[in-house]
């Protein structure tokens, strides 16, 4: 056990990367993962993400790859089985490791779950990272790493040097929930609730914004990415300021891209829904629709001008 996924990422960075070694990262990518690898002195090598997950063709040699294949963060695509196999073959050829972050793998709505990449790994090259932050509470700081046999002693020793151990009280409580079947029932219940919240978000977006937006990544997880088709990224700050003033909490997607390799042309927003009820979701979308409409009528470029996001 580790104190949340961030400690797991820090352990991987410290133990598997020397300064100057390369790490393959999705682009866009979970920002705190990139920062953990940069803190270890690694050189990030960004790879484009599309509807099948991270591109795996022509991967350069590297020491490590970090991926979110079950539900890519932030774009939401699910890595295809063929790409998973290509990435595993790359790891074998290069004697590299893959960190598979299954950060919200419990939530699937319109798609069948794909088994973790670790279950396809017959060469002991995958480190599986999970957490209960999305099912119980992020305040628990409970996560776990499943590491290959050859790495277990090193990871165990490093964990003891960092903080001795993760709180046993919370671990015992979680173990009891799992053993008694309470945890599984809880996950099924909140999956249904979050499915209803997701439906409320998608319905509200469709009714109020229509073809002004393109929705991505909503088949799984606890957020959707909303591309504003008619608002250029240069107006992102203005949009966020207006939303914040109206009490709407949204997050831009642009900071998650590696700025060295370009940014999307239009505004992209990450909209989470797990902490809201359906009425609040509908109200928030209506408020956002008003803000977006005002920006569209105040000199934004004509529709269809912007190319699809990377």
Secondary structure as GFF3:
##gff-version 3
##sequence-region A 1 310
A	DSSP	alpha_helix	4	16	.	.	.	ID=ss1
A	DSSP	beta_strand	22	27	.	.	.	ID=ss2
A	DSSP	alpha_helix	31	39	.	.	.	ID=ss3
A	DSSP	beta_strand	43	50	.	.	.	ID=ss4
A	DSSP	beta_strand	53	54	.	.	.	ID=ss5
A	DSSP	beta_strand	64	67	.	.	.	ID=ss6
A	DSSP	alpha_helix	81	94	.	.	.	ID=ss7
A	DSSP	beta_strand	97	101	.	.	.	ID=ss8
A	DSSP	three_ten_helix	117	120	.	.	.	ID=ss9
A	DSSP	beta_strand	126	131	.	.	.	ID=ss10
A	DSSP	three_ten_helix	138	140	.	.	.	ID=ss11
A	DSSP	beta_strand	143	146	.	.	.	ID=ss12
A	DSSP	three_ten_helix	149	151	.	.	.	ID=ss13
A	DSSP	alpha_helix	152	163	.	.	.	ID=ss14
A	DSSP	alpha_helix	168	179	.	.	.	ID=ss15
A	DSSP	alpha_helix	182	208	.	.	.	ID=ss16
A	DSSP	three_ten_helix	210	212	.	.	.	ID=ss17
A	DSSP	beta_strand	213	216	.	.	.	ID=ss18
A	DSSP	beta_strand	223	232	.	.	.	ID=ss19
A	DSSP	three_ten_helix	233	235	.	.	.	ID=ss20
A	DSSP	alpha_helix	236	245	.	.	.	ID=ss21
A	DSSP	beta_strand	251	252	.	.	.	ID=ss22
A	DSSP	three_ten_helix	254	256	.	.	.	ID=ss23
A	DSSP	three_ten_helix	259	261	.	.	.	ID=ss24
A	DSSP	beta_strand	266	272	.	.	.	ID=ss25
A	DSSP	alpha_helix	278	297	.	.	.	ID=ss26
###
